[in-house]
Amino acid sequence: MADGAWTNDLEALLEQLDSNTTLIARFQQNRANAVAPFDLTHHEREAVVTRDLDDFVELGIVDAIEDLPAVLRGERAPGLPGLGPGILD
């Protein structure tokens, strides 16, 4: 991720939401509490907590929504508990 109109903490959060299984699990349980330790702007915090994915593209931190961590897009991260495919079928 290149430098832009976002905080270093937002960049660190997105990187950790891609690989830190403990943070990912906490994020899945309670987004606001999971991101509380990060020094985000109000706009960044709202975008993360409400999963307003277009905001990340507007900020320029990613080129497309598909570049965001799976958990932020609402997908279950591999290796973490959650609903499996077809469980509600």
N, C-alpha and C positions, 0 to 999 in steps of 0.2 A: 504494500500500500504506500503510495506516495504521500508526501506532506500536502496538506490542504486545509480546508476550513473545518477541521475537527480537532478534538483534543487527543493527546497521546493516550489518555485513559480509554477513550472510545476505541482507538486502534488496538490497544492491549486487550480490551474486553472482547472484541470480535475475534482476535487471534485465539484467546482462551476458550471462547464458546465453540471454537472449531476443534479443540483437542483436549481440553481439561475436563475429564469425565465428572469430577466432583462439582465443578461449576455448572456444567451442563445439567446435571441432576438437580442442583439447587435452582437453576433457572426454570426447569420444567415444573418444579413445585411452587415457586413463588418468584416471579421475575423481579419485582421491586426489591425484595430482600437480597436476591443474588447480585444485583448490580449496585447495591448501596455502597460497598467499599470503593467503588470507582468514582473518581472526581469528574463527573460528566456535567456538561451544561444542561440547563433545563430542557432544551430542545432535544439534545442527544438522549437524555434519560427517558423522555416521553416517547421518542421514536423506538427505543429498545423495549420499554415496558409494554407499550401498546402494539408492538411489532408493526409499526408503520414503515414498511420496507422501502417504499418510494423515497422516504426521507434520506436514506443512506445513499441512494443514487444521486439525489439532489445535492447532498453534501459533497459528493465526489469521492467518498471513501471506497466505493465499489462502482464498477461500470454497469453492472446488471444485478438484479435481485438474486439470480442464480449464483453469484459470487459470495453471497452471505452464508454464514454457517447454517447447516441443516436445521439445528434446533431453533434458530431465529426464524426460519421459514416455516416452522411448525412441523418439521419432519422429525421422526424419532432417530436419534443418533445410534449408529451401529454399536452393539455391545451394551446398551443401556436398556433397562426394563421399560416396557410400554406396550401399547397395543400392537399386535402383530397383524400382518396382512390377513384379511378374511375373518378376523375374530368376531366381527359384527354381522357377518353374512349368514 
